[in-house]
Amino acid sequence: MSESSARPRGTTKALLSVNAVAVYIFFYAPIILLLIFSFSDNRNVGTWGGFTFDWYRAFADNEPIQDAIWVSLRVAFITTVVSVVLGTMAALALERFRFRGQRVFDALLYLPIIIPDVTMAVMMLLFFSQSIDIANDLFGTQWGKGLTTITLSHVAFCISFVSVVVRARLNGMDEGLEEAALDLYATRWKTFRHVTLPLIAPGVAGGALLALTLSLDDVVITQFVAGPGSTTLPVYVFGLIRRGVTPLINAVSVVMLVVSILLVLLSLLLQRRGDREPAIVATDGPAA
C-alpha cells in the first residue's frame, strides 16, 4: 500500500473518531452537568455553590416524593404484568397463526408507538371522561380518575412495545422445535410451556423491563388521566418546575435517570444473552 493511499484512510479514521467524540459529548454532556449540579450547595439550579448531599437527603425525607414513588411503582408493576401477558399473547397470535383481519390487528397494535404522546393522552382523557360519566349514571357510583385510569393508559401503550420485542424473538426462533414437540404428542400448552416460553424468555424479560421503564418515565399521558391522590414521580417533578427550580429537582432527575438506564441495560443484557444461548428443549420425560 502506497503512502498516498494510506493518508486518506488515516484522515478518514481521524475524522470519524472526532465525529464520534462530538456525538458522545452532545448526548452525555447534559447528563454529566445534571449529575454535577445535583450536588451543588446553592439554591440556584445552575450555580455551583460547593459540594453537598443535602438535596439527596431532602429527596429521601420528602414525604410527597415518597408517596409519588410508591404510586409510580404500583402503577409500573401492574402495567408490566398485564402488558407482558397481553403483549406476548398478541405476538404469538401474529407470528404463529393466520386469521381474518390479521393485518388490521397488526396495524392497530403498532398505532400507540407511532402516534404522538399528546394525541394519545387526549384520546385517553376523552375515553375515560365519557366512560366514567356513563358508568356513574348507570350504577349510581362516584368513580373518578386515579390509579386505575393511569394503569389502563400505561397498559394501552406498553402492550405494543412488549409485542414488538417478543415478536423479534419469535421471528428468530426455529419453528421446527415446536413442530417436533407436537409430533411427539405434546399439547399446545405443553409445547408453549416447555419449548416456546423458555426460548422466548429473554425477549419477554426484555419487553417487561422496557414496559417498566416506559411506565416509570411517562409524564404526558399520566398527567392527562391522573386524578387526586394519584401523582406519579415524573408528574411530581414536572410540578416542581412550576414552583421554582432548585437542585432538588436535579437530585430527583438523577435518581430517575439512573433507574431508567439500569433497566434499559438489563433489558439489552437479557436479550443478548438469550441470543447467545443454544436452543434447549425441556421435557418431562419420554413421550408415551
C-alpha positions as CSV (number, residue, x, y, z in Angstrom):
1,M,0.0,0.0,0.0
2,S,1.4,3.4,-1.0
3,E,1.8,6.3,1.4
4,S,-0.6,8.4,-0.6
5,S,-3.4,5.9,-0.2
6,A,-2.7,5.4,3.5
7,R,-3.1,9.1,4.3
8,P,-6.7,9.4,3.2
9,R,-7.6,6.3,5.2
10,G,-5.9,7.8,8.3
11,T,-7.6,11.1,7.8
12,T,-11.0,9.4,7.4
13,K,-10.4,7.4,10.6
14,A,-9.4,10.6,12.5
15,L,-12.5,12.4,11.2
16,L,-14.7,9.6,12.2
17,S,-13.1,9.5,15.7
18,V,-13.7,13.2,16.1
19,N,-17.3,12.9,15.0
20,A,-17.9,10.0,17.4
21,V,-16.4,12.0,20.3
22,A,-18.6,15.0,19.4
23,V,-21.7,12.9,19.2
24,Y,-21.0,11.4,22.6
25,I,-20.4,14.8,24.1
26,F,-23.6,16.1,22.7
27,F,-25.5,13.1,24.2
28,Y,-23.9,12.8,27.6
29,A,-22.7,16.4,28.5
30,P,-26.2,17.4,29.7
31,I,-26.4,14.2,31.9
32,I,-22.9,14.9,33.4
33,L,-23.9,18.5,34.2
34,L,-27.1,17.3,35.7
35,L,-25.2,14.9,38.0
36,I,-22.7,17.6,39.0
37,F,-25.2,20.3,39.9
38,S,-27.3,17.8,41.9
39,F,-24.5,18.1,44.5
40,S,-24.4,21.9,44.4
41,D,-24.8,23.8,47.7
42,N,-26.7,26.6,46.1
43,R,-30.5,27.0,45.6
44,N,-29.8,28.4,42.1
45,V,-30.0,25.3,39.9
46,G,-27.3,26.5,37.5
47,T,-24.8,27.9,40.0
48,W,-22.2,25.9,41.7
49,G,-22.0,26.6,45.5
50,G,-19.8,23.8,46.8
51,F,-20.3,20.1,47.3
52,T,-23.2,18.8,49.4
53,F,-25.5,15.8,49.8
54,D,-28.3,18.0,51.2
55,W,-30.5,17.7,48.2
56,Y,-30.4,13.9,48.2
57,R,-31.2,14.0,51.9
58,A,-34.2,16.3,51.1
59,F,-35.2,13.8,48.4
60,A,-35.1,10.9,50.9
61,D,-37.0,12.9,53.6
62,N,-39.7,14.5,51.3
63,E,-43.0,12.7,52.1
64,P,-44.8,13.8,48.9
65,I,-41.9,12.5,46.8
66,Q,-42.0,9.2,48.6
67,D,-45.8,8.9,48.0
68,A,-45.2,9.7,44.3
69,I,-42.6,7.0,44.2
70,W,-45.0,4.4,45.6
71,V,-47.7,5.4,43.2
72,S,-45.2,5.1,40.3
73,L,-44.1,1.7,41.5
74,R,-47.6,0.3,41.9
75,V,-48.7,1.5,38.5
76,A,-45.5,0.3,36.8
77,F,-45.7,-3.2,38.4
78,I,-49.3,-3.8,37.4
79,T,-48.7,-2.3,34.0
80,T,-45.7,-4.5,33.4
81,V,-47.5,-7.7,34.4
82,V,-50.6,-7.0,32.3
83,S,-48.6,-5.8,29.3
84,V,-46.3,-8.8,29.3
85,V,-49.2,-11.2,29.3
86,L,-51.2,-9.4,26.6
87,G,-48.2,-8.4,24.5
88,T,-46.8,-12.0,24.5
89,M,-50.2,-13.3,23.5
90,A,-50.5,-10.8,20.7
91,A,-47.0,-11.6,19.4
92,L,-47.8,-15.3,19.4
93,A,-51.1,-14.8,17.6
94,L,-49.4,-12.7,14.9
95,E,-46.3,-14.9,14.4
96,R,-47.8,-18.4,14.8
97,F,-51.3,-18.1,13.4
98,R,-53.2,-16.8,10.4
99,F,-56.7,-15.3,10.8
100,R,-59.0,-12.9,9.2
101,G,-58.2,-9.3,10.0
102,Q,-54.7,-10.0,11.0
103,R,-53.2,-7.1,9.1
104,V,-55.7,-4.7,10.7
105,F,-54.9,-6.1,14.1
106,D,-51.1,-5.7,13.4
107,A,-51.6,-2.1,12.3
108,L,-53.6,-1.3,15.4
109,L,-51.1,-2.9,17.6
110,Y,-48.3,-0.6,16.3
111,L,-50.5,2.5,16.5
112,P,-49.5,3.5,20.1
113,I,-45.8,3.5,19.0
114,I,-46.5,5.8,16.1
115,I,-48.9,8.4,17.3
116,P,-47.6,11.3,19.5
117,D,-48.0,11.1,23.2
118,V,-50.2,14.2,23.4
119,T,-52.6,12.8,20.9
120,M,-52.9,9.5,22.8
121,A,-53.2,11.5,26.1
122,V,-56.2,13.4,24.7
123,M,-57.8,10.2,23.4
124,M,-57.5,8.5,26.7
125,L,-58.8,11.6,28.6
126,L,-61.9,11.7,26.4
127,F,-62.4,8.0,26.7
128,F,-62.2,7.9,30.4
129,S,-64.2,11.0,30.9
130,Q,-67.1,9.6,28.8
131,S,-66.8,6.1,30.3
132,I,-66.7,7.3,33.9
133,D,-69.7,9.6,33.4
134,I,-71.8,6.8,31.7
135,A,-70.8,4.3,34.5
136,N,-71.7,6.7,37.2
137,D,-75.1,7.5,35.7
138,L,-75.9,3.8,35.2
139,F,-74.7,2.4,38.5
140,G,-75.0,5.5,40.7
141,T,-71.3,5.3,41.6
142,Q,-68.8,8.1,42.2
143,W,-65.9,6.8,40.2
144,G,-63.2,9.2,39.1
145,K,-59.8,9.3,37.5
146,G,-57.0,7.8,39.6
147,L,-54.7,4.8,39.7
148,T,-57.0,2.7,37.6
149,T,-57.1,5.1,34.7
150,I,-53.3,5.7,34.8
151,T,-52.7,1.9,34.8
152,L,-55.0,1.3,31.9
153,S,-53.5,4.1,29.9
154,H,-50.0,2.7,30.5
155,V,-51.1,-0.8,29.5
156,A,-52.6,0.6,26.3
157,F,-49.2,1.8,25.0
158,C,-46.9,-0.7,26.7
159,I,-48.5,-3.7,25.1
160,S,-47.2,-2.5,21.7
161,F,-43.6,-2.3,22.9
162,V,-43.7,-5.7,24.6
163,S,-45.2,-7.2,21.5
164,V,-42.5,-5.8,19.2
165,V,-39.7,-7.2,21.4
166,V,-41.3,-10.7,21.7
167,R,-42.1,-10.8,18.0
168,A,-38.5,-10.2,17.2
169,R,-37.5,-13.1,19.4
170,L,-40.2,-15.4,17.9
171,N,-39.1,-14.4,14.4
172,G,-35.6,-15.7,15.1
173,M,-36.8,-18.9,16.7
174,D,-36.7,-22.2,14.9
175,E,-40.4,-23.3,14.4
176,G,-39.2,-26.9,13.9
177,L,-38.7,-27.3,17.6
178,E,-42.4,-26.6,18.2
179,E,-43.4,-28.9,15.4
180,A,-41.2,-31.7,16.9
181,A,-42.9,-31.3,20.2
182,L,-46.3,-31.5,18.6
183,D,-45.2,-34.6,16.7
184,L,-44.2,-36.2,20.0
185,Y,-47.9,-35.8,21.1
186,A,-47.3,-32.7,23.3
187,T,-50.4,-30.5,23.6
188,R,-50.3,-26.9,22.6
189,W,-50.0,-25.8,26.2
190,K,-47.1,-28.2,26.9
191,T,-45.3,-27.1,23.8
192,F,-45.6,-23.5,24.8
193,R,-44.6,-24.1,28.4
194,H,-41.6,-26.4,27.7
195,V,-40.4,-25.2,24.3
196,T,-41.6,-21.8,23.2
197,L,-41.6,-20.0,26.5
198,P,-38.0,-21.0,27.6
199,L,-36.7,-19.9,24.1
200,I,-38.5,-16.5,24.1
201,A,-37.9,-15.8,27.8
202,P,-35.1,-13.3,27.1
203,G,-37.5,-11.4,24.8
204,V,-40.3,-11.5,27.3
205,A,-37.9,-10.3,30.1
206,G,-36.6,-7.5,27.8
207,G,-40.2,-6.4,26.9
208,A,-41.1,-6.4,30.6
209,L,-38.2,-4.2,31.5
210,L,-39.0,-1.9,28.6
211,A,-42.6,-1.6,29.8
212,L,-41.5,-1.0,33.3
213,T,-39.2,1.8,32.1
214,L,-41.8,3.4,29.9
215,S,-44.4,3.3,32.7
216,L,-42.0,4.8,35.3
217,D,-40.9,7.6,32.9
218,D,-44.2,8.7,31.4
219,V,-45.4,12.2,32.0
220,V,-47.7,13.4,29.3
221,I,-50.3,10.7,29.3
222,T,-50.2,10.3,33.0
223,Q,-50.8,14.0,33.6
224,F,-54.0,13.9,31.4
225,V,-55.5,10.8,33.1
226,A,-54.4,11.2,36.7
227,G,-56.8,12.2,39.5
228,P,-56.4,13.5,43.1
229,G,-54.0,11.4,45.2
230,S,-52.6,9.6,42.2
231,T,-49.5,11.7,41.3
232,T,-46.6,9.7,39.9
233,L,-43.0,10.8,40.4
234,P,-42.4,12.2,36.8
235,V,-45.6,14.3,37.2
236,Y,-44.5,15.5,40.6
237,V,-41.1,16.5,39.1
238,F,-42.9,18.4,36.4
239,G,-44.9,20.2,39.1
240,L,-41.7,21.2,40.9
241,I,-40.7,23.2,37.8
242,R,-43.7,25.4,38.2
243,R,-43.0,26.1,41.8
244,G,-39.4,27.1,41.2
245,V,-36.4,25.1,40.2
246,T,-33.9,24.1,42.8
247,P,-31.1,21.4,42.9
248,L,-33.7,19.1,44.5
249,I,-35.2,18.6,41.0
250,N,-31.6,17.7,39.8
251,A,-31.3,15.0,42.5
252,V,-34.7,13.6,41.7
253,S,-33.9,13.6,38.0
254,V,-30.6,11.8,38.6
255,V,-32.3,9.1,40.6
256,M,-34.9,8.6,37.9
257,L,-32.2,8.6,35.2
258,V,-30.0,6.0,36.9
259,V,-33.0,3.7,37.4
260,S,-34.1,4.0,33.8
261,I,-30.6,3.4,32.5
262,L,-30.2,0.3,34.7
263,L,-33.5,-1.1,33.5
264,V,-32.6,-0.5,29.8
265,L,-29.1,-2.0,30.2
266,L,-30.6,-5.0,32.0
267,S,-33.1,-5.4,29.1
268,L,-30.4,-5.3,26.5
269,L,-28.2,-7.7,28.5
270,L,-31.0,-10.3,28.8
271,Q,-31.8,-10.1,25.0
272,R,-28.1,-10.5,24.0
273,R,-27.6,-13.3,26.5
274,G,-30.7,-15.1,25.0
275,D,-29.3,-14.7,21.5
276,R,-26.0,-16.4,22.5
277,E,-27.7,-19.3,24.4
278,P,-28.2,-22.5,22.5
279,A,-31.7,-23.7,22.0
280,I,-32.6,-26.3,24.7
281,V,-35.9,-28.1,24.6
282,A,-37.2,-29.0,28.1
283,T,-39.2,-32.2,28.5
284,D,-40.9,-34.0,31.4
285,G,-39.7,-37.4,30.2
286,P,-40.1,-39.8,27.3
287,A,-43.3,-39.4,25.3
288,A,-46.0,-42.0,25.9
